[in-house]
Amino acid sequence: MTDTASSTTPEVAATPARPVGVDIQESETNRAVVEAIEADNPDCAVQHMPGLVRITATGRLVINRVTVEDRLGREWETHEFQMAIVSYFGHIKEWDDDEIVIAWDH
């Protein structure tokens, strides 16, 4: 009788990163937010629709306060993002004074 137990661990298939995203209301101020998100997330996809912009990325999406301020030409507080978003998918992993991170837990 042969031993069927293997001394090596079975190869586990890597789970592909799930997309995350945010829908942002179209406005002059929010245009700068969209540009900042594009700058900080070079692999994101941006889709313009009537009245809103959908931004998606694989794995995580980062919104940096400093980048938004550079595009806006004024100070911007991350809580202002609440007025820009229509919806999002993923979890808000981090939301502080300097950045917002949307990602899945797994």
C-alpha positions, 0 to 999 in steps of 0.5 A: 500500500502506498502512502497518498499523503503528500509532504508538500502543501497543495498549491492554493489558487490566488484569489484575484483582487476584486474591483472597488470604485466610487461614483462621484457627482459631476461638478466643477469642484468634483472634477478636481477630485476626479483628476486627483484620484486619477493621478494617485491611482494610475491603473484606475478606469474612469467612466463619464456618465450623465451627471456622474463619474464612475472610477474603478480600480482593482484592489484599492482606491486611494484619495489623497488630500494633498493631491486634491488640494493641488488640483483644486487650488485651495485647502480640501478636507477629506470630509468634503468627499461625503458631498461628492460621492453618490455611491461606492463599492468596497469598504472604507478601510481608512478615512482620516485627515490625509487620505481615504482608502476604499478596499475589500477586507479579503 
